[in-house]
Amino acid sequence: MGTAEGESRGLGVAVYGFNIYVAGYQYNGNKYISKLWHNGNATVQNDNILADAYGNGIFVSGSDVYVAGEEDNGNLSVAKYWKNSTSGFGVPNGRTTVTLSAANSGANSIFIKGNDVYVVGYEFAAGRYQPTIWKNGIATSLSNSLFSGNANSVFVK
């Protein structure tokens, strides 16, 4: 993962058959670029290569690869996930990007069960960071506390 191109960090790992997938990011000297490494080969996740972005969690379901993270939209960081982006930046090839929130937010973990996509992270609302779960893009706060929080992992049985 680490190369002469800059500092890199892997934050999520998935093993499927003989394939190893790592979600994370790499600093290119100017921006943080969300990356997916598949058996050591990196592809860029960012929708906007000029924006900071981070891959935080990963899930593999059959031939589909999902990366949860966040990307700067020019004003703030927003939670999103990328699906089937192993083809690399700028190559559509079935790639899907889902933005989960218009608020300052981040996605930390993703889990797929059947046709349902579960993502957890945080969303800034009511003056604080609220731990949040998105099911198929619909947000639900996991707290009614007066304190900030964050959700870091999701598993569905």
N, C-alpha and C positions, 0 to 999 in steps of 0.2 A: 504494500500500500504506500508506504513512504517512499518518495522519489526526490530527485533533484528539483522537481517542479514546486515543492513546498510541503509544509507540514500537513499531515493528514490524520484523521481519526476515524476509526470504525466504531460505531455505536450500537449496531444491531447485526446479529449473525443468524443465518438460516442455512441448514444443510438439507438438501433434497436429493436423494439418490447419491450420485457421485459428484454433485454440484455444490459448491460453497458460495454463498452470497453474503456480502457485507455491505451494510448501508452506513454512510457517514458523510464526511466532508473533507475538502482539501483547500488550503489557503494558497492562492496563486500569486501572492505578493501584493494583491490589490483587493480581492474579494474572496469570500468563502463560497465554494462551489459544492453543491450537493452531489454526491457520487454514489454509484452502485458498482461494487466490484463483483464480478462473476468469474470465479476461478482465477482471480488475479487480474482480470482485464477490467479497466474502469470505463464507465460511461457517465456522462453528465446528466443530472436530473433537472437542473434549472430550466424554467420556462423563459426566464430573462437572464441571459448570461452576464448582464451588467449588475445584477442584484445579488446580495448575499442570500445563500440558501443552505439548509442543513438537512441531511437525511438522518433520522433518529431511530427508526424502527423498521423492521422488515418482516414480511410473511410470504411464503411460497405456497400456492395452491395449484397443484397440477402443473400446467405450463405457464401459469400467471404469477408474476412477481410484483408485489406491492411494497412501496416504500413510503412511510409516514414521515413528515417533516414540516418545515416551514420555509417560507420565502418572503423576502422584502418586496413589497409592492410599490415602493417609492415613498410611502408615508409611514408604514408600519409592517411588522412581520405578521404573516397570516398562515394559519394551519392549512395543510393540504396533503394529499397523497398522490403518488405517481404509480401508474399501473403499466407493466410491460414496457419499461423504458430501457431495456437492455440493448436496444438498437442504437442508442446514443442521442446526443443533443441534435435537434433539428431534423431528425429522421422520424416521420410519423409512424409508419409501420405498426399501426394498432395501438400506439401509445395513448394513454388517457391521463389527464390531470384533473383532479377534483379539488377545488378550493372549498374548505369546510366553513370558513368564517370570514366576514368582512372586518371583524374587530381584531385588535392586537391579540394574537393567539399562536399556539404551537401544537403540533401533533407529535407524540412520543412513541406510541406503540400502535400496532394494527393487527387485527385478527379477522380471518374470513371463516364463516361457517355457512355452508350452502350458498345462497345468493346474498347473504347479509354481510356487510362490511362494518366492522366495529373499530373505531379509532378513539384513543384517549389522549388527553393533553390538558391544555388550559385555554381559557378565553378571558380577556379583560372586560369586565362589566361591573357596574355599580361601584366603581372606584377600587376594584381589587381583582386579582387573578383568581378565577374560579376553576377548580378541577372539573373537567368536562368530558363526557363521552358523546361521540357522534355515532349513531346507528343509521347507516345508509344516508349520511349527510345531515340528519336531524340531530341538533345539539340538545343535550340535557345536562344541566348543572348537577354535579355530584355533592354539592354542599350548600347549606343555607347559612353558613358561618359568616361572621364579620371579619374573618381573617382570610388572607390569601392562601391558595393551595394549588396543587398540580397533581395530575394523574400520570403515572409513569409506565404502567403495564396493563394489558388486557388479555384475558383468556375467557373463552366461552365454551361451556360444556354442553 
